[in-house]
Amino acid sequence: MANPGFPFGGGGAPFHGGAGASPFPYMNNVGYNDPSFGLGHTSTAAGAYPPHLHGTAAATTYPPAMSCGGGHDLYGNPFMALPPSVFPPGTDPVVVSCFRSADRDHSGMIDDMELQLALSGYNNPSFSLRTVRLLMYSFTNSNVRRIGPKEFISVYYSLQNWRSVFERFDRDRSGRIDAMELRDALLGLGYSVSPTVLDLLVFKFDKTGGKSRAIEYDNFIECCLTVKGLTEKFKERDTSFTGSTIFTYEAFMLTVLPFLIA
């Protein structure tokens, strides 16, 4: 079983205490751009993104030669090692205890397998490893698949927030998010996706391969982080907020691939 102090391992009731816990994201209209959800971005215009779903795309051409121009500078090395970190003074002892429990090899770092084991329990015997890795990526911008105390604090409170979001939109209390509930959750995030994209998301993240047309908690996190992360990366280049922009081939690959290889 998962550590009973670890937030939401095995689908249990969320832990709401702890100094520094992020407030529920709907309070004061902060929305999901609160960085505690991962891949936070502060430059959010009012309304859902993109501003229109069927606007005219900017003309682009395939680059005549492969170039790293701007790509590595903008997104960094995806396998760059994390600098060492420690828990700051005043960290909630429950968070520290959860970290030490998850750090089974006592290395001072938690890898993806250790975090997956900490999040898995009798109600969810195998928390999605892809979700674990995407959570790690969202707070490190790296695919090294290891986090230290600093990143663990962010992951811990992010899981609190995601459990609150899941319970808010799981209106029928089925333990799953169906297509309409997912649509509303993404709108709550500030992202308006077309019905076609919504269907693709449900098919992709439904563990039954689209048969139940519903998403469980761990895959819900991965789905939302993917949409949020890709949209925020796109918005970094869509400076005029038109819903269209131009990517170099290298920049496009460096934007999309981290979400595919998580």
C-alpha positions in Angstrom: 0.0 0.0 0.0 1.0 3.6 -0.5 2.3 5.7 2.3 -0.9 6.9 4.0 0.5 10.4 4.3 1.2 10.7 0.6 -1.4 12.7 -1.2 -4.0 10.6 -3.1 -2.0 7.4 -3.4 -4.5 4.7 -4.3 -7.4 7.2 -4.8 -7.9 8.0 -1.1 -9.3 11.2 0.3 -7.1 14.2 -0.3 -4.8 15.6 2.3 -5.6 19.3 2.6 -3.3 20.5 5.4 0.3 21.7 5.3 2.0 25.0 5.3 2.3 26.5 1.9 -0.4 24.3 0.3 -1.7 25.9 -2.8 -5.3 27.2 -2.6 -8.1 25.6 -4.7 -7.5 27.0 -8.2 -11.0 28.4 -8.7 -10.6 30.7 -5.8 -10.2 34.4 -6.9 -10.1 33.3 -10.5 -6.5 32.3 -10.4 -7.3 29.4 -12.8 -4.9 26.6 -13.6 -2.1 28.9 -14.5 -1.1 28.6 -10.9 2.4 27.1 -11.3 1.5 24.5 -8.6 -0.3 22.6 -11.4 2.9 22.2 -13.4 4.0 24.0 -16.5 2.6 27.3 -15.1 2.4 30.4 -17.2 1.6 33.8 -15.9 0.8 35.7 -19.2 -2.8 34.6 -19.5 -5.3 36.6 -21.5 -9.0 36.6 -20.6 -11.0 33.7 -22.0 -10.2 30.3 -23.3 -7.4 29.7 -25.6 -7.2 29.6 -28.6 -9.4 32.7 -29.1 -11.0 31.0 -32.1 -10.8 27.4 -33.3 -11.2 28.0 -37.1 -9.0 31.1 -37.8 -6.7 31.3 -40.8 -3.3 29.7 -40.0 -0.2 31.6 -40.8 1.6 30.5 -43.9 4.6 28.2 -43.2 7.0 26.3 -45.3 9.1 23.3 -44.5 12.7 24.5 -43.6 15.1 23.8 -46.4 17.8 22.7 -43.9 17.7 21.3 -40.4 18.6 24.0 -37.9 18.7 24.2 -34.2 18.2 27.9 -34.4 16.3 29.0 -31.3 15.2 25.5 -30.4 17.8 24.6 -27.8 18.1 28.1 -26.5 14.3 28.3 -25.9 13.7 24.9 -24.4 17.1 23.8 -23.0 18.7 20.4 -22.8 15.9 17.9 -22.1 18.3 15.6 -20.3 20.1 18.2 -18.2 20.8 17.0 -14.7 19.0 18.8 -11.8 21.1 20.8 -9.3 21.0 19.4 -5.7 18.3 20.8 -3.5 17.2 20.6 0.2 13.9 21.2 2.0 13.7 24.9 2.9 13.1 25.8 6.6 9.5 25.5 7.6 8.6 22.7 5.2 5.6 20.7 6.4 7.0 17.6 8.2 4.4 15.5 6.4 6.0 16.4 3.0 9.4 15.6 4.3 8.2 12.3 5.7 6.6 11.4 2.4 9.8 12.2 0.5 11.9 10.0 2.8 9.4 7.2 2.5 9.5 7.4 -1.3 13.3 7.6 -1.4 13.8 3.9 -1.0 17.5 3.9 -1.9 18.2 6.9 0.4 19.9 8.7 -2.5 18.4 12.1 -1.7 16.5 11.9 -5.0 13.3 10.2 -6.1 13.2 8.5 -9.5 10.1 7.7 -11.5 9.7 4.2 -10.2 10.0 5.3 -6.6 7.3 8.0 -7.1 5.0 5.6 -9.0 5.3 3.1 -6.1 4.5 5.8 -3.5 1.4 6.9 -5.5 0.1 3.3 -6.0 -2.1 1.6 -3.5 -4.9 -0.9 -3.1 -7.5 1.2 -5.0 -5.0 2.0 -7.8 -2.4 -0.8 -7.8 -0.4 0.8 -10.7 -0.5 4.6 -10.9 0.4 5.5 -14.5 4.1 5.7 -15.0 3.6 8.1 -17.9 1.7 10.4 -15.6 4.5 10.2 -13.0 7.1 11.1 -15.7 5.0 14.0 -17.0 4.6 15.4 -13.5 8.3 15.2 -13.1 8.9 16.9 -16.5 6.4 19.7 -15.7 8.4 20.8 -12.7 11.9 20.2 -14.1 11.6 20.8 -17.8 13.9 17.8 -18.1 13.5 14.1 -18.9 16.1 12.9 -16.4 13.1 11.3 -14.4 14.5 12.2 -11.0 13.5 14.9 -8.6 14.9 16.3 -5.4 13.3 17.9 -2.3 12.6 21.2 -4.1 10.7 19.6 -7.0 9.0 17.1 -4.7 7.3 19.9 -2.8 5.8 21.2 -6.1 4.7 17.7 -7.1 3.2 17.1 -3.7 1.0 20.2 -3.8 0.3 19.7 -7.5 -1.3 16.4 -6.7 -3.5 18.0 -4.0 -4.7 20.5 -6.6 -5.3 17.9 -9.3 -7.3 15.7 -6.9 -9.5 18.7 -6.1 -10.1 19.4 -9.8 -10.9 15.7 -10.5 -13.5 15.6 -7.7 -15.0 18.9 -8.8 -15.6 17.7 -12.4 -16.5 14.1 -11.6 -20.0 15.2 -11.1 -21.6 11.7 -11.1 -19.0 10.4 -8.6 -18.1 7.5 -10.9 -14.4 7.8 -10.2 -13.9 8.7 -13.9 -14.1 11.8 -16.0 -16.3 11.4 -19.1 -16.0 13.4 -22.3 -18.4 16.2 -21.3 -16.8 16.4 -17.9 -13.4 16.6 -19.5 -14.6 19.3 -21.9 -15.7 21.4 -18.9 -12.5 20.7 -17.0 -10.4 21.9 -19.9 -12.6 25.0 -20.2 -11.9 25.5 -16.5 -8.2 25.3 -17.4 -8.8 28.0 -20.0 -8.4 25.8 -23.0 -11.1 25.4 -25.7 -10.6 22.3 -27.7 -12.7 21.2 -30.7 -15.0 18.1 -30.5 -12.5 16.3 -32.7 -9.6 17.0 -30.3 -11.8 16.1 -27.4 -12.6 12.7 -28.9 -9.0 12.1 -29.5 -8.1 12.9 -26.0 -10.7 10.6 -24.5 -9.6 7.8 -26.8 -5.9 8.3 -26.0 -6.3 8.5 -22.2 -9.1 6.0 -21.6 -7.4 2.9 -20.2 -10.0 0.7 -22.0 -8.9 2.0 -25.4 -12.0 4.2 -25.8 -14.6 1.6 -24.8 -15.7 3.3 -21.6 -15.2 6.8 -23.0 -14.0 7.9 -19.5 -10.6 8.8 -17.9 -9.4 7.7 -14.5 -7.6 10.1 -12.1 -4.0 9.4 -13.0 -4.7 9.6 -16.8 -6.8 12.7 -16.2 -3.7 14.4 -14.8 -1.6 13.3 -17.8 -4.3 14.5 -20.2 -4.6 17.9 -18.7 -0.9 18.4 -18.3 -0.4 17.5 -22.0 -3.0 20.0 -23.2 -1.8 22.6 -20.8 1.9 22.1 -21.6 1.5 22.1 -25.3 -0.8 25.1 -25.3 1.5 27.1 -23.1 4.5 26.3 -25.3 2.4 27.4 -28.3 1.4 30.6 -26.6 5.0 31.5 -26.0 5.3 32.0 -29.7 1.8 33.3 -30.4 2.7 36.7 -29.0 -0.2 38.4 -30.7 -2.7 35.9 -29.3 -4.2 35.0 -32.7 -4.3 31.3 -32.4 -1.6 30.8 -35.0 2.2 31.1 -35.2 5.3 29.8 -37.0 7.6 27.1 -35.7 10.9 26.0 -37.0 11.1 22.2 -37.4 13.6 21.9 -34.5 11.5 24.1 -32.2 8.4 22.0 -33.1 10.1 18.8 -32.3 11.5 20.1 -29.0 8.0 21.2 -28.1 6.2 18.0 -28.8 8.7 15.2 -28.2 9.0 15.7 -24.4 5.3 14.9 -24.0 5.6 11.9 -26.3 8.6 10.3 -24.6 7.5 11.0 -21.0 
